[in-house]
Amino acid sequence: MEIKFTRPDITELEIEAVAEVMRSGWITTGPVTKEFENELADYLEVPKVACVNSQTVGAELILRLLGIGEGDEVIVPAYTYTATCSVVYHVGATPVMIDIQKDNPEMDYDKLEQAITEKTKVIIPVDIAGIICDYDRIYQVIENKKHLFKANQNNKYQKAFNRIIVLSDTAHSFGAVKHGIKAGNWGDFSSFSFHAVKNLTTAEGGAISWRNQPFLNHENIYKQLMLLSLHGQNKDALSKNQVASWKYDIVEPFYKCNMTDIAAAMGLSQLRRYDQILNRRLNIIRRYNEAFADLDVSYLDHFKDGQESSGHLYFLRLNNFSESERNQFIGKMAENGITCNVHYKPLPLMTAYNKRGFDINNYPNSHAYYQNEVSLPLDSVLQDEEVEYIIDSVRTILLAQ
């Protein structure tokens, strides 16, 4: 049996929706993208959503909207994918990297508080594996250090918030719920991923959302994000294509990262059956948890603190395994036809960050977590017999140690 690490859940609904757009005569940003944005906003229970072509650029546009740049600091965890941190460099700001908690891939909130300075403008927590962070603690930390915050007087959003702003990396957590509140409503701003390996996919894509706060003008934010995502052009291509509507202006030399109607059609079809996709992933997680309960392993709690995660990744830690032993386990799973993964190699171990002065010795919890972590296959198209084969393989390999 061959089992890939993850596969997209694509049905005839997605295929027909994409084909319909391709037959329509309009394939780039247009009515389907706007419909997708509206349905996403309804699903997330947020004021507005702006679709873009990746989570990465979504986070970057938020930083640009907030006027983050040279001289500013943005706090990020060391245990994450590069996209969380690279966007800070993109806007010319300085990333401040902190360690995670011991045996927990969430950022260390005590270290977060210690890292805040007068230059700190934004914190980027990561809802890793689809589990919503402890935002109550994050906002308490921000309140404790509010006296240090110095808003850029040239940015209306920094002045309106008058505190450090929370930009949630919700790449993993679309559909996660905690205390009845969905991901997208915890951070001040959120950036979601619809990449090919995500629960809901548009092949490539992402979406920006923000909380309903009384001092924010939602239409103005949306319009500014549209300008940022399409060259600073005050009309999108569809509007320009109408009769006698060719005239437009470029208000600023901005960027190009809009979502197409082809991508949005796929996303709409996925969204309309997303409850089914989500339930399948969570049921597989429950089965894994049950099957591994008697082994010398640890796994993330996707149902802790009154929440149901989005079930994006299944982390299995092989207790007392070295990094080389973990790698041998992955090799043995591969011999059984099962592709596993590792989430994540901490950023200080990556060349790009190591050469910028980040030393893994300063992040012992991240390094320890990485050394014996394995991510098992998890997607909504896994069949029951495949799940049982994965379980049998894990148990056989570990019990033979």
KAJOQUI-V339522 format. One record per pair of residues at least 24 apart in sequence whose C-alpha atoms are under 10 Angstrom apart, sorted by sequence separation. I is the first residue (numbers start at 1). J is the second residue. D is the distance in whole Angstrom. If there is no record, write none. Layout:
BEGIN
I/J/D ; I/J/D
END
This chain:
BEGIN
59/83/9 ; 60/84/9 ; 63/87/8 ; 64/88/10 ; 67/91/9 ; 68/92/8 ; 69/93/5 ; 70/94/7 ; 96/120/9 ; 105/129/9 ; 139/163/10 ; 142/166/9 ; 164/188/10 ; 165/189/8 ; 166/190/8 ; 167/191/8 ; 168/192/9 ; 169/193/9 ; 171/195/9 ; 174/198/9 ; 175/199/9 ; 184/208/9 ; 185/209/8 ; 186/210/9 ; 187/211/7 ; 188/212/9 ; 227/251/8 ; 228/252/8 ; 230/254/7 ; 231/255/5 ; 232/256/9 ; 292/316/9 ; 295/319/9 ; 296/320/9 ; 297/321/10 ; 345/369/9 ; 346/370/7 ; 59/84/8 ; 60/85/10 ; 62/87/10 ; 63/88/8 ; 68/93/7 ; 69/94/8 ; 80/105/9 ; 94/119/9 ; 95/120/10 ; 106/131/9 ; 109/134/9 ; 113/138/9 ; 116/141/9 ; 120/145/10 ; 139/164/9 ; 172/197/10 ; 173/198/9 ; 174/199/8 ; 175/200/9 ; 184/209/6 ; 185/210/7 ; 186/211/7 ; 188/213/8 ; 227/252/8 ; 228/253/9 ; 229/254/7 ; 230/255/6 ; 231/256/6 ; 289/314/10 ; 344/369/9 ; 345/370/6 ; 346/371/10 ; 56/82/9 ; 57/83/9 ; 59/85/10 ; 60/86/9 ; 61/87/9 ; 64/90/10 ; 68/94/10 ; 79/105/7 ; 80/106/10 ; 93/119/10 ; 94/120/9 ; 106/132/9 ; 107/133/9 ; 109/135/10 ; 112/138/8 ; 116/142/9 ; 139/165/9 ; 172/198/7 ; 173/199/9 ; 174/200/8 ; 183/209/10 ; 184/210/7 ; 185/211/5 ; 227/253/9 ; 228/254/5 ; 229/255/5 ; 230/256/5 ; 231/257/9 ; 282/308/8 ; 285/311/7 ; 288/314/9 ; 315/341/9 ; 316/342/10 ; 343/369/9 ; 344/370/6 ; 345/371/9 ; 56/83/6 ; 59/86/10 ; 60/87/5 ; 63/90/9 ; 64/91/7 ; 78/105/9 ; 79/106/8 ; 80/107/10 ; 95/122/10 ; 96/123/9 ; 106/133/7 ; 107/134/9 ; 110/137/10 ; 113/140/9 ; 114/141/9 ; 118/145/9 ; 139/166/8 ; 161/188/9 ; 171/198/8 ; 172/199/8 ; 184/211/7 ; 185/212/8 ; 227/254/7 ; 228/255/6 ; 229/256/5 ; 230/257/6 ; 231/258/10 ; 282/309/8 ; 284/311/9 ; 285/312/10 ; 289/316/10 ; 314/341/10 ; 315/342/8 ; 343/370/7 ; 344/371/9 ; 55/83/8 ; 56/84/7 ; 59/87/7 ; 60/88/7 ; 63/91/7 ; 77/105/9 ; 78/106/10 ; 79/107/8 ; 93/121/10 ; 95/123/10 ; 105/133/10 ; 106/134/9 ; 109/137/7 ; 110/138/10 ; 113/141/6 ; 117/145/8 ; 118/146/9 ; 120/148/8 ; 121/149/7 ; 138/166/8 ; 171/199/10 ; 172/200/10 ; 227/255/8 ; 228/256/8 ; 229/257/5 ; 230/258/6 ; 281/309/10 ; 282/310/8 ; 283/311/9 ; 285/313/9 ; 288/316/10 ; 313/341/10 ; 315/343/8 ; 342/370/8 ; 345/373/10 ; 55/84/9 ; 56/85/9 ; 58/87/9 ; 59/88/9 ; 60/89/9 ; 77/106/8 ; 78/107/8 ; 109/138/7 ; 112/141/8 ; 113/142/8 ; 116/145/7 ; 118/147/9 ; 119/148/8 ; 120/149/7 ; 121/150/8 ; 226/255/10 ; 227/256/9 ; 228/257/8 ; 229/258/5 ; 230/259/10 ; 281/310/8 ; 282/311/6 ; 285/314/7 ; 314/343/9 ; 342/371/9 ; 344/373/8 ; 56/86/8 ; 57/87/8 ; 60/90/7 ; 61/91/9 ; 63/93/9 ; 77/107/6 ; 112/142/9 ; 116/146/10 ; 117/147/10 ; 118/148/5 ; 119/149/7 ; 120/150/8 ; 121/151/8 ; 226/256/10 ; 228/258/9 ; 229/259/9 ; 278/308/10 ; 281/311/6 ; 282/312/9 ; 284/314/9 ; 285/315/10 ; 313/343/9 ; 342/372/9 ; 343/373/7 ; 344/374/9 ; 56/87/7 ; 60/91/7 ; 76/107/8 ; 77/108/8 ; 107/138/10 ; 109/140/10 ; 110/141/8 ; 113/144/8 ; 114/145/9 ; 117/148/6 ; 118/149/6 ; 119/150/7 ; 120/151/10 ; 121/152/9 ; 135/166/9 ; 226/257/9 ; 227/258/10 ; 278/309/9 ; 279/310/9 ; 280/311/9 ; 281/312/8 ; 342/373/6 ; 343/374/7 ; 344/375/9 ; 109/141/8 ; 113/145/8 ; 116/148/8 ; 117/149/8 ; 118/150/6 ; 119/151/9 ; 226/258/8 ; 278/310/6 ; 279/311/9 ; 281/313/9 ; 341/373/9 ; 342/374/5 ; 343/375/7 ; 57/90/10 ; 116/149/9 ; 117/150/10 ; 118/151/10 ; 135/168/10 ; 225/258/10 ; 277/310/10 ; 278/311/7 ; 281/314/10 ; 341/374/6 ; 342/375/5 ; 88/122/10 ; 277/311/10 ; 278/312/9 ; 340/374/7 ; 341/375/5 ; 342/376/9 ; 77/112/9 ; 133/168/9 ; 171/206/8 ; 340/375/6 ; 341/376/7 ; 76/112/9 ; 88/124/10 ; 122/158/10 ; 132/168/10 ; 171/207/9 ; 339/375/9 ; 340/376/5 ; 341/377/8 ; 75/112/8 ; 121/158/8 ; 133/170/10 ; 170/207/10 ; 339/376/8 ; 340/377/6 ; 132/170/8 ; 170/208/10 ; 338/376/9 ; 339/377/7 ; 340/378/10 ; 85/124/9 ; 131/170/9 ; 338/377/8 ; 75/115/8 ; 84/124/7 ; 130/170/8 ; 132/172/9 ; 74/115/10 ; 75/116/8 ; 84/125/9 ; 121/162/10 ; 122/163/9 ; 123/164/7 ; 124/165/9 ; 125/166/8 ; 126/167/9 ; 127/168/7 ; 128/169/8 ; 129/170/10 ; 130/171/8 ; 131/172/8 ; 132/173/7 ; 168/209/10 ; 73/115/10 ; 74/116/9 ; 84/126/8 ; 121/163/8 ; 122/164/5 ; 123/165/6 ; 124/166/6 ; 125/167/7 ; 126/168/6 ; 127/169/6 ; 128/170/8 ; 129/171/9 ; 130/172/5 ; 131/173/6 ; 132/174/10 ; 167/209/10 ; 168/210/10 ; 73/116/9 ; 120/163/9 ; 121/164/5 ; 122/165/5 ; 123/166/5 ; 124/167/5 ; 125/168/5 ; 126/169/5 ; 127/170/6 ; 128/171/8 ; 129/172/6 ; 130/173/4 ; 131/174/10 ; 167/210/9 ; 329/372/10 ; 333/376/10 ; 73/117/8 ; 120/164/7 ; 121/165/6 ; 122/166/6 ; 123/167/6 ; 124/168/5 ; 125/169/6 ; 126/170/6 ; 127/171/8 ; 128/172/6 ; 129/173/7 ; 130/174/7 ; 132/176/7 ; 134/178/10 ; 323/367/10 ; 326/370/10 ; 327/371/9 ; 330/374/8 ; 72/117/10 ; 73/118/9 ; 74/119/8 ; 75/120/7 ; 80/125/10 ; 81/126/9 ; 119/164/10 ; 120/165/9 ; 121/166/9 ; 122/167/7 ; 123/168/8 ; 124/169/6 ; 125/170/9 ; 126/171/8 ; 127/172/6 ; 128/173/8 ; 130/175/8 ; 131/176/7 ; 132/177/8 ; 133/178/9 ; 323/368/9 ; 326/371/7 ; 327/372/8 ; 329/374/9 ; 330/375/9 ; 72/118/9 ; 73/119/5 ; 74/120/6 ; 75/121/8 ; 76/122/9 ; 77/123/9 ; 80/126/7 ; 118/164/10 ; 122/168/10 ; 123/169/10 ; 124/170/10 ; 126/172/8 ; 127/173/6 ; 130/176/6 ; 131/177/9 ; 132/178/7 ; 322/368/9 ; 323/369/10 ; 325/371/9 ; 326/372/5 ; 327/373/10 ; 330/376/10 ; 72/119/5 ; 73/120/5 ; 74/121/6 ; 75/122/7 ; 76/123/6 ; 77/124/8 ; 79/126/9 ; 80/127/10 ; 81/128/10 ; 126/173/9 ; 127/174/10 ; 130/177/10 ; 131/178/9 ; 139/186/10 ; 323/370/8 ; 324/371/8 ; 325/372/8 ; 326/373/7 ; 327/374/9 ; 71/119/7 ; 72/120/6 ; 73/121/6 ; 74/122/5 ; 75/123/5 ; 76/124/5 ; 77/125/7 ; 80/128/8 ; 116/164/9 ; 139/187/9 ; 323/371/4 ; 324/372/9 ; 326/374/7 ; 338/386/10 ; 71/120/9 ; 72/121/6 ; 73/122/7 ; 74/123/6 ; 75/124/6 ; 76/125/7 ; 77/126/8 ; 79/128/9 ; 127/176/9 ; 138/187/10 ; 322/371/6 ; 323/372/6 ; 71/121/10 ; 72/122/9 ; 73/123/9 ; 74/124/7 ; 75/125/8 ; 76/126/8 ; 132/182/9 ; 133/183/10 ; 136/186/9 ; 321/371/8 ; 322/372/6 ; 323/373/9 ; 132/183/7 ; 135/186/7 ; 206/257/10 ; 318/369/10 ; 320/371/10 ; 321/372/6 ; 322/373/10 ; 338/389/9 ; 339/390/10 ; 68/120/10 ; 69/121/10 ; 131/183/9 ; 132/184/10 ; 134/186/9 ; 135/187/7 ; 161/213/10 ; 205/257/9 ; 206/258/9 ; 207/259/9 ; 317/369/8 ; 320/372/8 ; 321/373/9 ; 338/390/7 ; 68/121/7 ; 130/183/9 ; 133/186/9 ; 205/258/9 ; 206/259/8 ; 317/370/9 ; 318/371/9 ; 319/372/7 ; 336/389/9 ; 337/390/9 ; 67/121/10 ; 68/122/8 ; 132/186/8 ; 133/187/10 ; 161/215/8 ; 205/259/7 ; 317/371/9 ; 318/372/5 ; 319/373/9 ; 336/390/9 ; 66/121/9 ; 160/215/7 ; 161/216/9 ; 204/259/9 ; 205/260/9 ; 317/372/5 ; 318/373/7 ; 338/393/9 ; 66/122/9 ; 127/183/9 ; 160/216/8 ; 204/260/10 ; 316/372/8 ; 317/373/4 ; 318/374/8 ; 337/393/10 ; 202/259/9 ; 316/373/6 ; 317/374/6 ; 333/390/8 ; 336/393/7 ; 63/121/10 ; 157/215/9 ; 202/260/10 ; 205/263/7 ; 315/373/6 ; 316/374/5 ; 317/375/9 ; 336/394/10 ; 63/122/8 ; 157/216/8 ; 203/262/10 ; 204/263/7 ; 205/264/9 ; 314/373/10 ; 315/374/6 ; 316/375/6 ; 156/216/10 ; 202/262/8 ; 203/263/7 ; 204/264/10 ; 314/374/8 ; 315/375/5 ; 316/376/7 ; 333/393/7 ; 202/263/5 ; 203/264/10 ; 314/375/5 ; 315/376/7 ; 332/393/9 ; 333/394/7 ; 125/187/9 ; 201/263/9 ; 202/264/6 ; 205/267/9 ; 313/375/7 ; 314/376/6 ; 315/377/10 ; 332/394/9 ; 124/187/9 ; 201/264/9 ; 202/265/8 ; 203/266/8 ; 313/376/8 ; 314/377/8 ; 123/187/9 ; 157/221/10 ; 202/266/5 ; 203/267/9 ; 313/377/8 ; 314/378/7 ; 330/394/10 ; 333/397/8 ; 59/124/9 ; 124/189/10 ; 125/190/10 ; 201/266/7 ; 202/267/5 ; 313/378/6 ; 314/379/10 ; 329/394/9 ; 332/397/7 ; 124/190/9 ; 200/266/9 ; 201/267/6 ; 202/268/9 ; 312/378/7 ; 313/379/9 ; 200/267/7 ; 201/268/10 ; 202/269/10 ; 311/378/8 ; 312/379/8 ; 200/268/9 ; 201/269/10 ; 202/270/8 ; 311/379/9 ; 312/380/10 ; 329/397/7 ; 130/199/10 ; 194/263/9 ; 200/269/9 ; 201/270/7 ; 311/380/10 ; 329/398/8 ; 200/270/6 ; 201/271/9 ; 199/270/9 ; 200/271/7 ; 199/271/10 ; 329/401/10 ; 194/267/8 ; 200/273/10 ; 200/274/7 ; 299/373/9 ; 199/274/8 ; 297/372/10 ; 298/373/9 ; 299/374/10 ; 297/373/10 ; 299/375/10 ; 200/277/8 ; 199/277/7 ; 200/278/9 ; 199/278/8 ; 72/152/10 ; 318/398/9 ; 199/281/9 ; 67/151/10 ; 68/152/9 ; 84/168/9 ; 67/152/8 ; 84/169/7 ; 66/152/9 ; 67/153/10 ; 83/169/9 ; 67/154/8 ; 68/155/9 ; 84/171/9 ; 66/154/10 ; 67/155/6 ; 83/171/10 ; 288/376/9 ; 66/155/7 ; 67/156/9 ; 80/169/10 ; 65/155/8 ; 66/156/8 ; 67/157/8 ; 68/158/9 ; 74/164/9 ; 65/156/9 ; 66/157/6 ; 67/158/8 ; 74/165/10 ; 75/166/10 ; 65/157/8 ; 66/158/6 ; 74/166/10 ; 65/158/10 ; 66/159/10 ; 74/167/10 ; 76/169/10 ; 284/377/10 ; 285/378/8 ; 284/378/7 ; 284/379/9 ; 282/378/10 ; 284/380/8 ; 281/378/7 ; 282/379/10 ; 283/380/10 ; 287/384/10 ; 291/388/9 ; 280/378/10 ; 281/379/6 ; 282/380/9 ; 284/382/9 ; 66/165/9 ; 175/274/8 ; 280/379/8 ; 281/380/5 ; 284/383/10 ; 288/387/8 ; 292/391/8 ; 295/394/10 ; 174/274/10 ; 175/275/8 ; 280/380/5 ; 281/381/9 ; 284/384/9 ; 287/387/8 ; 288/388/9 ; 291/391/7 ; 295/395/8 ; 278/379/9 ; 279/380/8 ; 280/381/8 ; 281/382/9 ; 287/388/9 ; 291/392/9 ; 294/395/10 ; 297/398/9 ; 63/165/10 ; 176/278/9 ; 277/379/8 ; 278/380/7 ; 280/382/9 ; 285/387/10 ; 288/390/9 ; 292/394/9 ; 296/398/8 ; 175/278/8 ; 277/380/6 ; 280/383/10 ; 284/387/7 ; 288/391/7 ; 291/394/10 ; 292/395/8 ; 295/398/8 ; 296/399/9 ; 63/167/8 ; 174/278/9 ; 276/380/9 ; 277/381/8 ; 284/388/10 ; 287/391/9 ; 291/395/8 ; 295/399/8 ; 62/167/8 ; 59/167/8 ; 59/168/9 ; 59/169/8 ; 58/169/10 ; 59/170/10 ; 199/310/8 ; 199/311/8 ; 200/312/10 ; 56/169/9 ; 199/312/6 ; 55/169/8 ; 198/312/7 ; 199/313/10 ; 55/170/8 ; 56/171/9 ; 197/312/9 ; 198/313/9 ; 55/171/6 ; 54/171/9 ; 178/303/9 ; 182/307/9 ; 63/189/10 ; 176/302/9 ; 177/303/10 ; 178/304/9 ; 179/305/8 ; 180/306/8 ; 181/307/9 ; 182/308/10 ; 183/309/9 ; 62/189/7 ; 176/303/10 ; 178/305/7 ; 179/306/5 ; 180/307/8 ; 182/309/10 ; 183/310/9 ; 62/190/9 ; 178/306/6 ; 179/307/6 ; 180/308/9 ; 62/191/8 ; 177/306/8 ; 178/307/4 ; 179/308/9 ; 44/174/8 ; 59/189/9 ; 61/191/10 ; 177/307/5 ; 178/308/6 ; 43/174/10 ; 44/175/8 ; 58/189/10 ; 59/190/8 ; 60/191/9 ; 176/307/7 ; 177/308/5 ; 178/309/8 ; 43/175/8 ; 44/176/10 ; 58/190/8 ; 59/191/6 ; 176/308/6 ; 177/309/6 ; 44/177/10 ; 58/191/6 ; 59/192/9 ; 175/308/9 ; 176/309/4 ; 177/310/8 ; 57/191/9 ; 58/192/8 ; 175/309/7 ; 176/310/4 ; 49/184/10 ; 55/190/9 ; 56/191/8 ; 58/193/9 ; 174/309/9 ; 175/310/5 ; 176/311/8 ; 45/181/9 ; 46/182/9 ; 55/191/6 ; 56/192/9 ; 173/309/7 ; 174/310/6 ; 175/311/9 ; 176/312/9 ; 44/181/9 ; 45/182/8 ; 46/183/10 ; 54/191/9 ; 55/192/5 ; 56/193/8 ; 172/309/9 ; 173/310/5 ; 174/311/9 ; 175/312/10 ; 44/182/6 ; 45/183/9 ; 46/184/7 ; 47/185/10 ; 54/192/8 ; 55/193/5 ; 172/310/7 ; 173/311/8 ; 174/312/9 ; 43/182/9 ; 44/183/7 ; 45/184/8 ; 46/185/7 ; 52/191/10 ; 54/193/6 ; 55/194/7 ; 172/311/8 ; 173/312/7 ; 44/184/6 ; 45/185/8 ; 51/191/10 ; 52/192/10 ; 53/193/9 ; 54/194/7 ; 55/195/8 ; 172/312/6 ; 173/313/10 ; 44/185/8 ; 49/190/10 ; 50/191/10 ; 51/192/9 ; 52/193/10 ; 53/194/9 ; 54/195/7 ; 171/312/9 ; 172/313/8 ; 49/191/10 ; 52/194/10 ; 53/195/9 ; 41/184/9 ; 51/194/10 ; 62/208/8 ; 58/205/9 ; 59/206/10 ; 61/208/9 ; 62/209/10 ; 54/202/10 ; 57/205/9 ; 58/206/7 ; 59/207/9 ; 62/210/10 ; 53/202/9 ; 54/203/10 ; 55/204/9 ; 56/205/9 ; 57/206/8 ; 58/207/6 ; 59/208/8 ; 53/203/9 ; 54/204/6 ; 55/205/7 ; 56/206/8 ; 57/207/9 ; 58/208/6 ; 53/204/6 ; 54/205/4 ; 55/206/5 ; 56/207/10 ; 57/208/9 ; 58/209/9 ; 52/204/9 ; 53/205/4 ; 54/206/4 ; 55/207/7 ; 52/205/6 ; 53/206/5 ; 54/207/7 ; 55/208/8 ; 51/205/7 ; 52/206/5 ; 53/207/8 ; 54/208/10 ; 51/206/6 ; 52/207/6 ; 50/206/9 ; 51/207/4 ; 52/208/8 ; 65/221/8 ; 50/207/6 ; 51/208/6 ; 49/207/6 ; 50/208/5 ; 51/209/9 ; 49/208/6 ; 50/209/7 ; 62/221/10 ; 65/224/8 ; 48/208/8 ; 49/209/5 ; 50/210/10 ; 65/225/8 ; 48/209/6 ; 49/210/8 ; 64/225/10 ; 47/209/8 ; 48/210/7 ; 46/209/7 ; 47/210/7 ; 48/211/9 ; 61/224/10 ; 62/225/8 ; 65/228/8 ; 45/209/10 ; 46/210/7 ; 47/211/7 ; 48/212/9 ; 61/225/7 ; 64/228/9 ; 44/209/9 ; 46/211/6 ; 47/212/6 ; 61/226/10 ; 41/207/10 ; 45/211/9 ; 46/212/6 ; 47/213/9 ; 62/228/10 ; 40/207/9 ; 41/208/10 ; 45/212/9 ; 58/225/9 ; 61/228/7 ; 41/209/8 ; 61/229/8 ; 40/209/9 ; 41/210/10 ; 49/218/10 ; 131/300/9 ; 37/207/8 ; 47/217/10 ; 48/218/7 ; 131/301/8 ; 132/302/9 ; 37/208/10 ; 47/218/7 ; 48/219/8 ; 50/221/9 ; 51/222/10 ; 58/229/9 ; 129/300/9 ; 131/302/6 ; 134/305/9 ; 37/209/10 ; 47/219/9 ; 49/221/10 ; 50/222/6 ; 57/229/9 ; 130/302/8 ; 131/303/8 ; 132/304/10 ; 48/221/9 ; 49/222/8 ; 50/223/9 ; 52/225/9 ; 129/302/9 ; 131/304/9 ; 132/305/10 ; 48/222/7 ; 51/225/9 ; 52/226/9 ; 47/222/10 ; 50/225/7 ; 51/226/9 ; 132/307/8 ; 49/225/10 ; 50/226/7 ; 53/229/9 ; 131/307/8 ; 132/308/9 ; 52/229/7 ; 131/308/8 ; 132/309/7 ; 51/229/9 ; 52/230/10 ; 130/308/9 ; 131/309/5 ; 132/310/9 ; 50/229/9 ; 130/309/5 ; 131/310/7 ; 199/378/10 ; 129/309/8 ; 130/310/5 ; 131/311/8 ; 199/379/7 ; 128/309/10 ; 129/310/8 ; 130/311/6 ; 131/312/9 ; 198/379/9 ; 199/380/8 ; 127/309/9 ; 129/311/7 ; 130/312/5 ; 131/313/9 ; 197/379/9 ; 127/310/10 ; 129/312/5 ; 130/313/7 ; 128/312/9 ; 129/313/5 ; 130/314/10 ; 128/313/8 ; 129/314/7 ; 129/315/8 ; 8/195/10 ; 9/196/10 ; 8/196/7 ; 9/197/10 ; 14/202/10 ; 7/196/8 ; 8/197/6 ; 9/198/10 ; 6/196/9 ; 7/197/7 ; 8/198/8 ; 9/199/8 ; 10/200/10 ; 6/197/6 ; 7/198/9 ; 8/199/8 ; 9/200/8 ; 10/201/9 ; 5/197/9 ; 6/198/9 ; 7/199/10 ; 8/200/8 ; 9/201/8 ; 6/199/10 ; 8/201/7 ; 8/202/10 ; 61/255/9 ; 8/203/9 ; 103/298/9 ; 104/299/10 ; 105/300/9 ; 61/257/10 ; 103/299/10 ; 104/300/8 ; 103/300/10 ; 57/255/10 ; 57/256/10 ; 58/257/9 ; 57/257/7 ; 57/258/10 ; 53/256/9 ; 54/257/8 ; 52/256/9 ; 53/257/5 ; 54/258/9 ; 52/257/6 ; 53/258/6 ; 54/259/9 ; 30/236/8 ; 51/257/9 ; 52/258/5 ; 53/259/5 ; 29/236/8 ; 30/237/8 ; 31/238/8 ; 51/258/7 ; 52/259/5 ; 53/260/8 ; 28/236/10 ; 29/237/7 ; 30/238/6 ; 50/258/9 ; 51/259/6 ; 52/260/9 ; 28/237/8 ; 29/238/7 ; 30/239/9 ; 50/259/9 ; 51/260/9 ; 28/238/8 ; 53/263/9 ; 105/315/10 ; 26/237/10 ; 27/238/10 ; 26/238/8 ; 52/264/10 ; 51/264/9 ; 103/317/9 ; 129/343/9 ; 128/343/9 ; 33/258/9 ; 34/259/10 ; 36/261/9 ; 33/259/7 ; 35/261/10 ; 33/260/7 ; 34/261/9 ; 36/263/10 ; 37/264/9 ; 40/267/9 ; 32/260/8 ; 33/261/5 ; 36/264/6 ; 40/268/9 ; 43/271/9 ; 29/258/7 ; 30/259/9 ; 31/260/10 ; 32/261/5 ; 33/262/8 ; 35/264/8 ; 36/265/8 ; 39/268/8 ; 43/272/10 ; 28/258/9 ; 29/259/6 ; 30/260/7 ; 31/261/7 ; 32/262/8 ; 33/263/8 ; 34/264/9 ; 35/265/9 ; 36/266/10 ; 37/267/10 ; 28/259/7 ; 29/260/4 ; 30/261/6 ; 32/263/9 ; 33/264/5 ; 36/267/7 ; 37/268/9 ; 40/271/8 ; 28/260/4 ; 29/261/5 ; 30/262/10 ; 32/264/6 ; 33/265/7 ; 36/268/6 ; 39/271/8 ; 40/272/10 ; 27/260/6 ; 28/261/5 ; 29/262/8 ; 31/264/9 ; 32/265/6 ; 35/268/8 ; 36/269/9 ; 39/272/9 ; 26/260/9 ; 27/261/5 ; 28/262/7 ; 29/263/9 ; 30/264/9 ; 31/265/10 ; 32/266/10 ; 33/267/9 ; 26/261/8 ; 27/262/6 ; 28/263/9 ; 29/264/9 ; 32/267/10 ; 33/268/9 ; 36/271/9 ; 26/262/9 ; 27/263/9 ; 28/264/9 ; 32/268/8 ; 27/264/10 ; 27/265/10 ; 105/343/10 ; 22/261/9 ; 105/344/9 ; 21/261/7 ; 22/262/7 ; 21/262/6 ; 20/262/9 ; 21/263/10 ; 18/261/8 ; 19/262/8 ; 21/264/10 ; 22/265/10 ; 17/261/10 ; 18/262/5 ; 21/265/7 ; 17/262/8 ; 18/263/8 ; 20/265/9 ; 21/266/10 ; 17/263/10 ; 18/264/9 ; 19/265/9 ; 129/375/10 ; 17/264/9 ; 18/265/6 ; 19/266/10 ; 99/346/10 ; 17/265/5 ; 18/266/6 ; 14/263/10 ; 16/265/9 ; 17/266/6 ; 18/267/10 ; 15/265/9 ; 16/266/9 ; 17/267/9 ; 18/268/10 ; 97/347/9 ; 14/265/7 ; 15/266/7 ; 17/268/8 ; 18/269/9 ; 97/348/9 ; 13/265/10 ; 14/266/5 ; 17/269/7 ; 13/266/8 ; 14/267/8 ; 16/269/9 ; 14/268/8 ; 15/269/9 ; 11/266/10 ; 13/268/10 ; 14/269/5 ; 10/266/9 ; 13/269/6 ; 14/270/7 ; 12/269/10 ; 13/270/8 ; 108/365/9 ; 11/269/9 ; 107/365/10 ; 10/269/9 ; 11/270/9 ; 13/272/10 ; 107/366/9 ; 10/270/8 ; 13/273/10 ; 105/365/9 ; 106/366/10 ; 9/270/8 ; 97/358/8 ; 99/360/10 ; 104/365/8 ; 105/366/7 ; 81/343/8 ; 82/344/10 ; 85/347/9 ; 96/358/10 ; 101/363/10 ; 102/364/9 ; 103/365/7 ; 104/366/9 ; 80/343/8 ; 81/344/7 ; 82/345/10 ; 84/347/10 ; 99/362/8 ; 100/363/8 ; 101/364/10 ; 102/365/5 ; 103/366/9 ; 79/343/8 ; 80/344/6 ; 81/345/8 ; 82/346/9 ; 98/362/9 ; 99/363/5 ; 100/364/9 ; 101/365/6 ; 102/366/8 ; 105/369/7 ; 79/344/6 ; 80/345/8 ; 81/346/8 ; 82/347/7 ; 97/362/10 ; 98/363/7 ; 99/364/7 ; 100/365/6 ; 101/366/8 ; 103/368/8 ; 104/369/8 ; 105/370/9 ; 78/344/9 ; 79/345/7 ; 80/346/6 ; 81/347/7 ; 86/352/10 ; 97/363/9 ; 99/365/6 ; 100/366/6 ; 102/368/8 ; 103/369/6 ; 78/345/9 ; 79/346/5 ; 80/347/7 ; 86/353/9 ; 99/366/6 ; 100/367/10 ; 102/369/8 ; 103/370/10 ; 9/277/8 ; 78/346/6 ; 79/347/7 ; 82/350/9 ; 85/353/9 ; 98/366/9 ; 99/367/9 ; 101/369/9 ; 77/346/9 ; 78/347/5 ; 79/348/9 ; 100/369/9 ; 77/347/9 ; 78/348/7 ; 82/352/9 ; 78/349/10 ; 82/353/9 ; 78/353/10 ; 78/358/9 ; 78/360/9 ; 78/362/10 ; 79/363/9 ; 78/363/7 ; 77/363/10 ; 79/365/9 ; 80/366/9 ; 78/365/10 ; 79/366/6 ; 78/366/7 ; 79/367/9 ; 77/366/9 ; 78/367/9 ; 79/369/9 ; 79/370/8 ; 6/313/10 ; 4/334/10 ; 3/334/9 ; 2/334/9 ; 2/335/10 ; 3/336/9 ; 4/337/8 ; 5/338/7 ; 6/339/9 ; 2/336/8 ; 3/337/6 ; 4/338/6 ; 5/339/5 ; 6/340/9 ; 1/336/7 ; 2/337/5 ; 3/338/5 ; 4/339/5 ; 5/340/6 ; 6/341/10 ; 1/337/6 ; 2/338/6 ; 3/339/6 ; 4/340/8 ; 5/341/7 ; 1/338/8 ; 2/339/8 ; 3/340/9 ; 5/375/8 ; 6/376/9 ; 7/377/9 ; 9/379/8 ; 10/380/10 ; 5/376/7 ; 6/377/6 ; 7/378/9 ; 8/379/8 ; 9/380/6 ; 10/381/9 ; 4/376/10 ; 5/377/4 ; 6/378/6 ; 7/379/6 ; 8/380/8 ; 9/381/6 ; 4/377/7 ; 5/378/7 ; 6/379/6 ; 7/380/8 ; 8/381/8 ; 9/382/9 ; 3/377/8 ; 4/378/9 ; 5/379/8 ; 6/380/9 ; 7/381/7 ; 4/379/10 ; 6/381/9 ; 7/382/9 ; 6/382/9 ; 4/382/10 ; 3/382/9 ; 3/386/7 ; 2/386/9 ; 3/387/10 ; 1/386/8 ; 3/389/9 ; 3/390/9 ; 1/389/8 ; 1/390/10
END
